[in-house]
Amino acid sequence: MAIERWHLTFPGHLIAEPVVSRLVSDHDLVINLRRADIDLEVGWIILEVSGDDDRLAAGRAYLEEAGVTVADPGGDVLLG
């Protein structure tokens, strides 16, 4: 099982959508929330995401198709 770290940035229209929940239910990924900041206009979350390579790729593609920006958080995800 591979582990990746993703920095997700959400536009305002996706803030209330269960996007992260769908990574678990639809893509069979395990997530560990490391940091987050969400307001009415934009939000970001740093996740550690675990799963096989195909599921990770499918989950990332789902997020990008939904309008979420996925990037590598770099550095220590707890210290920022």
N, C-alpha and C positions, 0 to 999 in steps of 0.2 A: 504494500500500500504506500503510495507516494503522498507527501505532504507539501503543499504550496502555501505561500502567504500572498493574499490578495488585498489590495487597497481599492475599495469600491467607492465610487462617487455617484450619488443618485441625484438626478434633477428633481425639482419640486413635485412634478406630477407622479413620481414613483414613490414618494415618501410613505404613503399609506398602503402601498401594495406589499404583499407577503413574499417579496422577491427572495430573501434569504431562506425562508421556510421552504420554498419550492426547490432550492438546491438540495435539501434533505429529502423531501417527499418525492420529487420527480426525477432526481438525478442520483439518489442514493449516496450522497456525500456526507461526511461527518464534518461539522464545523465547530470551531472554537473561536468565539468572539474575543478579540484582544483589546480593541479600542473602538470608540464610535463618538460621533457628534452629529446630531440631527436637529434641524429647525424646519420652519415652514417652507423655505425656499431651496435648500440643498442639504444633503447629508453625506457623510462618509463613514465607512466602517472598515476596520482592518480585521480580516479573518485568517485563521489557519484552516485550510481546507484539506481533508484527507479522502483518498479514494484511488481507484485504479486510474491509469492514464487516460483511458477512453472516457470515463465518467467525468474526470476533471476537465477534459477538453470540451465535452458536451455542456457541462455546467457553465464554463467560461463563455462559450458561444451563446448560450441562453441569456446570460446577463448582458452581453454586448448587444444582442438583437433586441433586448428589452429597452436599451438606452442607458445602461449602467456602464460607466467607464471603469475598466479593470486595469490596474497597474501593480507593479512590484513596490511594496512599501519601503524596502530598503532599511538598513539599520536595525536597531532594536525596536520591536513593535510595541513594547511597553513604555520605553522612555521617549519615543517620538523622534 
